[in-house]
């Protein structure tokens, strides 16, 4: 888990909406197949709903992320959460496509939030996926 968080998130600390999360201390779901661990989701549940903090599939387009998201949704429903939500960044167009296909809707753009988050976690890159500068947080949600 820690290795995957280092590779994908530059360490276990994740910032969303100005809050630092230690993903190693959150609820976690692992996906495994015959080859070993192939995915990880971390999340937290509070009065605001269930926040998906990290979601990673080691191998793309095999249904791993979909299965993990479904399992997080089931855990949130069992905990009587009414809302599943997450933050991604403006460069993460692949994630935006994936989440919208899973029924989550874009509900807010937090302009400059990633620029602020760099004060808490300087390892956040300035240029992200597809050579897009990373500045904003995108908030998506689905009511359960």
Kinemage of the C-alpha trace (Angstrom):
@kinemage 1
@onewidth
@group {chain A} dominant
@subgroup {mainchain}
@vectorlist {calphas} color= white
{ca unk a 1} P 0.000 0.000 0.000
{ca unk a 2} L 2.739 2.445 0.953
{ca unk a 3} L 4.725 1.590 -2.191
{ca unk a 4} L 1.707 2.251 -4.399
{ca unk a 5} L 0.977 5.543 -2.628
{ca unk a 6} L 4.601 6.614 -3.112
{ca unk a 7} L 4.501 5.729 -6.818
{ca unk a 8} L 1.128 7.294 -7.572
{ca unk a 9} L 0.752 10.066 -4.989
{ca unk a 10} L 4.369 11.014 -4.098
{ca unk a 11} L 3.810 9.513 -0.659
{ca unk a 12} L 0.948 8.683 1.670
{ca unk a 13} L -0.102 12.293 2.271
{ca unk a 14} L -2.937 13.480 0.035
{ca unk a 15} L -4.443 16.976 0.064
{ca unk a 16} L -8.076 17.646 -0.815
{ca unk a 17} L -10.051 20.789 -0.064
{ca unk a 18} L -7.172 22.127 2.035
{ca unk a 19} L -7.077 19.081 4.284
{ca unk a 20} L -4.110 16.717 4.576
{ca unk a 21} L -5.034 13.035 4.659
{ca unk a 22} L -2.605 10.286 5.607
{ca unk a 23} L -3.950 7.628 3.244
{ca unk a 24} L -2.321 4.871 5.331
{ca unk a 25} L -4.693 5.789 8.180
{ca unk a 26} L -7.881 5.816 6.108
{ca unk a 27} L -10.243 2.967 5.364
{ca unk a 28} L -8.752 1.008 2.486
{ca unk a 29} L -9.835 -1.612 -0.005
{ca unk a 30} L -7.321 -3.664 -1.977
{ca unk a 31} L -8.007 -5.405 -5.263
{ca unk a 32} L -6.100 -8.613 -5.884
{ca unk a 33} L -5.879 -11.131 -8.684
{ca unk a 34} L -3.666 -14.144 -9.352
{ca unk a 35} L -0.696 -11.810 -9.902
{ca unk a 36} L -1.090 -10.066 -6.550
{ca unk a 37} L -2.339 -6.634 -5.573
{ca unk a 38} L -3.692 -4.729 -8.540
{ca unk a 39} L -5.583 -1.811 -7.016
{ca unk a 40} L -6.220 0.340 -3.971
{ca unk a 41} L -8.968 2.683 -2.838
{ca unk a 42} L -8.797 4.795 0.310
{ca unk a 43} L -11.749 6.688 1.705
{ca unk a 44} L -13.224 8.317 4.764
{ca unk a 45} L -16.779 8.659 5.979
{ca unk a 46} L -18.117 11.548 8.036
{ca unk a 47} L -21.238 13.707 8.283
{ca unk a 48} L -20.552 15.224 4.832
{ca unk a 49} L -20.631 11.766 3.233
{ca unk a 50} L -18.039 9.370 1.947
{ca unk a 51} L -14.965 10.944 0.394
{ca unk a 52} L -12.991 8.792 -1.992
{ca unk a 53} L -9.458 10.009 -1.293
{ca unk a 54} L -7.417 7.752 -3.587
{ca unk a 55} L -8.298 5.266 -6.307
{ca unk a 56} L -5.603 3.427 -8.228
{ca unk a 57} L -5.659 0.527 -10.636
{ca unk a 58} L -2.227 -0.901 -11.421
{ca unk a 59} L -3.488 -2.202 -14.761
{ca unk a 60} L -5.873 0.024 -16.707
{ca unk a 61} L -9.105 -1.020 -18.423
{ca unk a 62} L -9.585 -4.325 -16.593
{ca unk a 63} L -12.456 -3.211 -14.363
{ca unk a 64} L -10.275 -2.831 -11.270
{ca unk a 65} L -11.155 0.804 -10.583
{ca unk a 66} L -14.822 0.103 -11.303
{ca unk a 67} L -14.848 -2.786 -8.818
{ca unk a 68} L -13.108 -0.694 -6.156
{ca unk a 69} L -15.487 2.220 -6.662
{ca unk a 70} L -18.426 -0.166 -6.375
{ca unk a 71} L -16.994 -1.569 -3.112
{ca unk a 72} L -16.469 1.930 -1.683
{ca unk a 73} L -20.066 2.770 -2.631
{ca unk a 74} L -21.283 -0.347 -0.828
{ca unk a 75} L -19.276 0.572 2.295
{ca unk a 76} L -20.653 4.112 2.193
{ca unk a 77} L -24.211 2.844 1.801
{ca unk a 78} L -23.730 0.405 4.686
{ca unk a 79} L -22.546 3.335 6.822
{ca unk a 80} L -25.709 5.223 5.818
{ca unk a 81} L -23.845 7.874 3.851
{ca unk a 82} L -26.030 9.663 1.381
{ca unk a 83} L -23.251 11.182 -0.706
{ca unk a 84} L -20.111 9.836 -2.345
{ca unk a 85} L -17.701 12.566 -3.377
{ca unk a 86} L -14.131 13.090 -4.477
{ca unk a 87} L -11.619 15.641 -5.597
{ca unk a 88} L -9.456 15.336 -8.687
{ca unk a 89} L -7.285 17.866 -10.458
{ca unk a 90} L -7.904 19.813 -13.648
{ca unk a 91} L -5.265 17.824 -15.559
{ca unk a 92} L -6.772 14.422 -14.755
{ca unk a 93} L -9.027 14.181 -17.794
{ca unk a 94} L -8.898 10.356 -17.807
{ca unk a 95} L -10.256 10.271 -14.252
{ca unk a 96} L -12.890 12.863 -15.103
{ca unk a 97} L -14.110 10.665 -17.960
{ca unk a 98} L -14.061 7.541 -15.760
{ca unk a 99} L -15.966 9.099 -12.856
{ca unk a 100} L -18.625 10.630 -15.086
{ca unk a 101} L -19.151 7.252 -16.746
{ca unk a 102} L -19.650 5.852 -13.230
{ca unk a 103} L -22.468 8.307 -12.534
{ca unk a 104} L -20.602 10.995 -10.618
{ca unk a 105} L -21.277 14.578 -11.604
{ca unk a 106} L -19.058 17.629 -11.587
{ca unk a 107} L -20.418 19.931 -8.876
{ca unk a 108} L -17.629 22.462 -8.292
{ca unk a 109} L -14.389 23.849 -9.599
{ca unk a 110} L -12.168 25.127 -6.814
{ca unk a 111} L -9.946 27.593 -8.664
{ca unk a 112} L -6.370 27.749 -7.432
{ca unk a 113} L -6.923 25.068 -4.785
{ca unk a 114} L -3.976 22.975 -5.977
{ca unk a 115} L -1.727 26.035 -5.919
{ca unk a 116} L -2.720 26.412 -2.253
{ca unk a 117} L -2.290 22.679 -1.612
{ca unk a 118} L 1.357 22.913 -2.721
{ca unk a 119} L 2.015 24.895 0.463
{ca unk a 120} L 0.965 21.781 2.404
{ca unk a 121} L 2.549 19.270 0.004
{ca unk a 122} L 5.294 20.790 -2.170
{ca unk a 123} L 5.708 17.495 -4.101
{ca unk a 124} L 2.529 18.187 -6.080
{ca unk a 125} L 3.771 18.756 -9.624
{ca unk a 126} L 3.094 21.983 -11.484
{ca unk a 127} L 2.648 20.157 -14.793
{ca unk a 128} L 0.528 17.024 -14.735
{ca unk a 129} L -1.052 14.582 -17.127
{ca unk a 130} L -1.114 15.467 -20.837
{ca unk a 131} L 1.308 18.344 -20.096
{ca unk a 132} L -1.509 20.371 -18.491
{ca unk a 133} L -0.613 22.812 -15.706
{ca unk a 134} L -2.250 21.755 -12.436
{ca unk a 135} L -4.022 24.567 -10.590
{ca unk a 136} L -7.619 23.627 -9.778
{ca unk a 137} L -9.525 20.967 -7.870
{ca unk a 138} L -12.604 19.445 -9.483
{ca unk a 139} L -15.276 18.126 -7.109
{ca unk a 140} L -17.513 15.293 -8.247
{ca unk a 141} L -20.343 13.606 -6.380
{ca unk a 142} L -23.059 11.004 -6.603
{ca unk a 143} L -26.018 10.784 -4.242
{ca unk a 144} L -26.529 7.327 -2.836
